[in-house]
Amino acid sequence: MITVTGATGALNGATVDHLLQHVPAEGVTVVVRDPARARRFADQGVTVRRGGYDDPAAMREAFAGADQLLLVSSNDPGADAVALHRAAVEAAVASGVGRVLYTSHQGAAADSPFAPARVHLATEELLAASGLPWTSLRNGFYAHSLAWLAGPWRETGMVTVPVDGPVSWTARDDAAEAAAAVLLSDGGHDGPVTLTAPAAPTFAEVAEIAAQVSGRPVGISVVGEEAWLAGQEAAGRPAHVARFTLGMYQAAEQGLFAGTDPRLAQLLGREPSGVRDQLTAPPEL
């Protein structure tokens, strides 16, 4: 049995869709906080169980019988994500799960200025200490984030950032398809597994690609951290949100998202999508 948490979200929902192309629905269980939102899976014959990382007892029941368990990282900005992940890992141990896979991030690091990267590394350490076989899917930074991280370049003709650095922008659906491929594999994906697009362009290079796909000039403006924060405040964004987002740019400047790895292409059996594909595609929700 393959059990997947967070299947009403975009990433793990897409992973379940890819799984169902290869395995019968009765071989998949989804664990969600609100089963009503997983109706589309139930209608296909997938088992839907209620469970959340804040409810250890429900998780232990929901994870029962799982040969493999795919844990999505918590997206609750106000929660102690590491504590929630610890509860999920402990529930997996108590339920006798065969293997745990976790949606981590390429830039997982204890000293990263990007807060989720610190959570991801701490969660990997929990998995390593759990005694369970585990895989950490270190996905590249999701390319649809360019819709806001590059700024409104279509309107302004300018990619505006506080600092610049390389990022291996990776399509979320490619990461979801690769997660399904790992779940369906015969093993060989132990510990941290890096899944990225084949290139890591800087924001300046993103601006060049944007100019090519739009057919008009697009420049790059690196305004500095304080000026960028002031601009975010003027645009009405909460200070804590702006500071959180700034951490992403700072991590990029430090090269924490610069690495690339061929494994994603190998799992997909094709070239992953890149920045050009993202900038020419309809906006992703």
C-alpha positions, 0 to 999 in steps of 0.5 A: 500500500502506498499512503500519501498525505496532503493529497488535496494540495497541488504537489502530492495531489499530482503525485497521486494522479501520476500513481493512478496511471500505473497502479490500481486505486485500491493500492493507494490511500490518501490521508487528508485533514478534510476527507470531503476535499478528497472526493475526486480520489474516493470516486476513483476507488482510492481509500481516503482517511482523515488525519493531520500532523497535529493529531497523532492518534489519527495519524497512527490509524491512517498510516496503518498498512502503509508499505510506503508513506509519502509525507508532504511538508507542512505549509502552515506558516504559524505552526512549529513545522518541525514538531508537526513533522516529528509527530508524523514520523513518530506515528509512522514508526508506531504504525510499522510503515515500511518506508517514509518519503518526505518532500524536502528541498534542494537547499536544505541547510541548518544555516540557510536564511530561508526558513523552510530550508532549516525545517527540511534539514531538521526533518531529514535528521528526524527521519535518519534517527527514526530507524525507518528506511527513508528518502528525502525528495530534495526538490528544486525551487518550484518554478511557478514561484517565478510568477511573484519572485521575479516581480511584475515584469510583464507590466514593468519590463523589469525583473526586480529583486533585492539580490541576485543568485542562481536557482534551479527552477523546477516544475512542480508537476515534474517533481510530483511525477518523479515522486511517483516514479520513486514510489514505484521503483525497486529502491535505490533512492535512499536518504537525500535525493536531489531532483532539479531542472538541468540549469540554474539561471540567475534572475538576470538570466531569467530576465534575458529569457523573459525578453526572448519569450515576450519579444520585448526588452526585459531588464534586471534591477537589483535594488538591494535588500532595504530598498526591496523591503521598502517597496514591498511595504509600499505595496501593502505586503506584511513585513513578516511576509516580506522578510520571509521572502527575502530569505529566499533571495538571500539563499539564492545569492549564497548559492544554496539553490545553484546545484543541478542533478540529472536524476530528475531527468532519469526518473522522468525519462525526458528533459524536465521543464525549464524557465522558458517553459514556465514563462510561456505557460499559463499562470499556475495556481 
